[in-house]
Amino acid sequence: MGRAVVPDEPRADRTLSVIRLWMRRSFAQDIDVLLRRLCGFLIRRRRAVLLLALLLSLIGAYFAARLYQNLHSEIEELLPVNAPSVVAARELGPRLHTVTHLSVVLEGSDPDAMIRRRSGSEA
């Protein structure tokens, strides 16, 4: 029903005895008890936990897809239409080639050093 109370023990002493009892247990023991209970719960209710995880994953995937559906990453789309940089980029864009390949040219008088540098063996 309830906890047994010693009638002749003052309330302050009872509180102190509970605090002393709690302080005897270490924090690691408290965590151990908590994790054992959690593991027991997860094992007993594994189907419900897995279904909940699946449901939350599907909900997260749905909202992630909606978030990235209208994502605009082009700098011209992020800036105002009449900004000078956007106007210049639209004007120069058709005249320039797209850059999909980057070439690095090494110059030097020692071919062996350039080969080492290219392979990354020399810092």
Secondary structure, DSSP 8 states (H G I E B T S, - for coil): ------TTS-HHHHHHHHHHHHHHS-HHHHHHHHHHHHHHHHHHTHHHHHHHHHHHHHHHHHHHHHHHHT----HHHHS-TT-HHHHHHHHHGGGS------------S-HHHHHHHHHT---
